[in-house]
Amino acid sequence: MRLRSMAWLAIVAAVGMSSMGGAAVAQSRVLSTQGNDRAAPANVLSTEGNEGAAPARVISTKDLATPETVRKSFQERFPGIDIVVVKRTRFPGLFEVQIGMDLLYTDGNVDYLMQGSLIDAKSRTDLTAERLEELSRVSFSSLPLDLAIKQVKGDGSRQIAVFEDPNCGYCKRLHQTLKDVDNITVYTFLFPILSPDSTVKARNIWCAKDQAATWRNWMLEGKAPPEADCETPVETVLALGKKLMVQGTPAIIFADGSRVNGALPLDALKQKLDSVRTAN
């Protein structure tokens, strides 16, 4: 299950409220002397009488925009929305705004916003998909695997780490799929985000004498873990998930650092594991 970012919804709500008031949120700034009788007279720099002058250069206000000015303008228009980073795209005048794991695009004045895929028409490349894949990559070796439940099948040569909620239906579907995958080590980070009961189950599973068996019995057979109490790493794992921008469960991290959100079907999972092994 994916926890959708509230950023875009907040922006849409802000636009809607502004529209109700009769004013558009994003008003384009057009510098023109035509059709505006109330406009102040334009300052004209004449080259008349100077035959050696270089041709006049017209400078657009968009040419002056920087990631810093775009961030400031965005925050003025949509206060309270946490921006991770603003970057230039390869297209003049277009900026990428990262909010959580979502990407938006805007012009230099933040007059317009676009949500969707940015396509390089020449190469037929989905630049947004490439960027999201880059943002989602995780250094597998840096993960605190001692805070995860470890299960080994066969020689355990292939490795994945998974953020899972005990009450996540898609996580249980993933475990059914894993029954048919051999030679794999699965590190499960208990990530209880769906309900208070998820936190209780996570504690009971972590504090069980045999964590792996208790976890497997619950996810595959529905056998509720017995009550148990001890110190758990749940808060640490929740903080880790926030840092890695895990927005739902299951979130699968492969040994090459790539990530897949959701329960992959068997063929897709095997293909992904094989491609990671080949790459390594």
N, C-alpha and C positions, 0 to 999 in steps of 0.2 A: 504494500500500500504506500502511495507517495503522498507526503504532506505538501500540498501545493503552496508555493510562495504567495504571501499576501500582497507583495509589492504591486503587481499588475492590477490586482483587484482594488487596491488603495488608490492607484492612479486613475482607474476607470471611475471610481466613486468620486474622486476629486473633480474629474472632468464633468461628471453628471451634475454635481452640485453647482458647479460654475455655470453650466448651460442653463440650469433652472433659473439662475439669477439673471439670465439674458445676456451674459458676456461670455465670449469664447475664452477658454483657458489659454490656448496657444494662438496668439495673434501674430501674424507675420509682420515683420518690420520691413516695409518697402520704402526705399529712398527714391522718391519720384517728384518731379515738378509738374507732371501732367495730370490734369483732372483733380487737382486739389487747390481750390482757390484760397483756402485758409492757411496753406503751407507757408512757412517763413521763406523769404527769398534765399535761393541757393547761393553759396559762395562760389564764384567761378574764377578759376585761375586761368587767365588768358595768356596765350603764347604770341599774340599779335604784336608785331614790332620786334620780334626776336626770331629771326629766320633760322638761327643756329640752335634753337631749343630742341630738346629731345621730345619725341611724341608723348603726349599726356598719358598717364597710367591711371586707370580706374581701379580703385581699391575697394573690394567688397568687405563689409563688416564681418563676413564669415571667414575671411582670410586671417582675421585677428584672433579668432577663437582658439583656445588651447584646452587641453583636458581640465585644467584648473578652473578656467572660466566657465566651461560647460558644467562642471560639478556644481559650481556656485549658483549658476542659473537654474539648474535642475532642482537644487535644494530650495531655492526661493519659490519655484513653482509648486513643488511637491514636498513641503516640509514634513519631517518625521520619517521619511523613507531612507533606509540605511544603504548608501552606495558603497560597494566594495572598491571599485576602481572605474575610472573613465579612461578609455584609450582611443587613439585615432584608428580608423580603419584605413585600408589601402585606397579608399575612394575619397577624393578631396571633399572636404566639408562635412563628412559623415563620421560620427563618433559612436563608439560602443560604450554602453553603460551597463555594468554588471551589478545586479541586485540579487544577493544570495547566489543561487546557481542559475538565475535567469539572465538573459541578455536582451537589452533593448537598444534601439538605434535612434539617434537624434541628430538634428542639424546643429550648427555652431551656436545658434541663438536659443536652442531648445524650444523652437516654435512648433515642431512636429515630433511625434514619437511613433516608432514602428516596432511591433513585436512580430517575429516570424523569422524565416530563413533568409539569410543574405547569400545570394548565389552569384558566383563568378561566371558570367555567361560565356566567356571565352573558353574556359577550361571545364565548364559544367561542374564546378566544385561547390559543394555546400559549405561555405565558410563558417556559418554558424555552428553546424554540426562538428566541424573540425575544432573550433574554439571550445565548445562544450566538452568535447573529449579531452582536450588539453587541460581544462579546468578540473575535470573529475579525476585525473590521474593521481595516484597515491604511491608513495614509496613503500613498497611492501615490507622491506627490511626495517623500516622505522616504526612499524606497528608494534604496540606493546602486547605481544602474543601471550604473555604470561597472564594477561587479564581476560583471556578467552578460554572457552571450553574446547578441548582438543579431541578430535576423533580421527582415527587413522584406519584406512582400508587398504588392503594389499601392501605394496611397498611404500605407499604414502608419498610417492615422488612428485605428484602434482599437488599444488597447494592453492587454497582459496581462503579468504577471510570473509565472514558474512556478518553484517549487523542485522540482528533479528529480534523481533518482539515475540514473546511466548504465545500471544493470542493472535498472531498474524496468520491469516489463512493462506496467503501466498508463500509464507515461509514454510508452512507444513507441506504445501504442494512441492516446494523445492526439495524437501527431504524425501518425499516419495520418489522424485526424479533421481536423487543421489543414490538411492538403493541400487540403481543399475549402472553406477559409475564405479570403476575399480581403480586401485592405485592412486588414492587421493587422500590428502590430509585437509580436514575442514576445521578452521578456527572460528568459533562462534562467539561474537561479542553480544552479550545480552543487552538489548537496547529497548527497554520498556517505555514506549511512548503512547500506546493506544488507550490505556486505562489504568486506574489504581491497581486492579487485579493483576495487570502485567508486571507491576513492580513486586507484588507479593510472590508471584510465580517465579520471577527472576531470582528473588532471594532464596526461595526454597530449593531451586535447582542448583544455584551456586553453592549453597551450604550443604548439599547432599554428599553422602560419603563417596558415591560414584557419580560425579557430575555428568559424564558422557552418557552413561546408561540411563540416568534419570531424565536427561534432556531428550534422548532418543525415544524413550518410552512415552513421553508426553507428546512429542511432535508426530510420531508415527502411529501410536496406538491410543493416544488420548488418556493415558494413565496419569492422573494428577499427581504432582510431586508431593510427598509428605511434608508436613510443617517442619521447618528447620530455621535456625537462627544463627547468624554469624556476621562478621563484617564482610561487606561485598564491595566490588569495584564499580557498582552501577553508576554512581555519580561521576566517577572518573571517565567511564565509557560514554556517558551522555555528553560530557564536555568534549571528549574526543570526536564524537559524531558531529557535534556542532562545529568544531574546528574544521572537520573534513566536509562540512556542508551535506551531511547525510540527511535527506529529506523524507525518507520513508524506508520501509522494510519489505522484503529483504534488499540489502545493498551488498552486492557481491564484488569483492576486490580480488583481482587475479594477480599472479606472481609477477607479471610484467607491469603492474601498477594501473592497468586499465580497470574500469568499473562498469558494471551493468546493474541497473535498477530494476528489480522485479525477478520473478521466477522464470528462468529460461526453460523451454522444453528440452527433452533429452538430447535430440540431435544437435540443437544449437549449442547446448552446454558442452557436449563432447567436441564439437567443432572448435569452440572457443578454447577449450583446454588443449587441444592438439596444436592450435595455432600459437599458443603461448609457449608450449614446449619447443616447437620448431624455431620460434624467434629466439629462444634462449640457447 
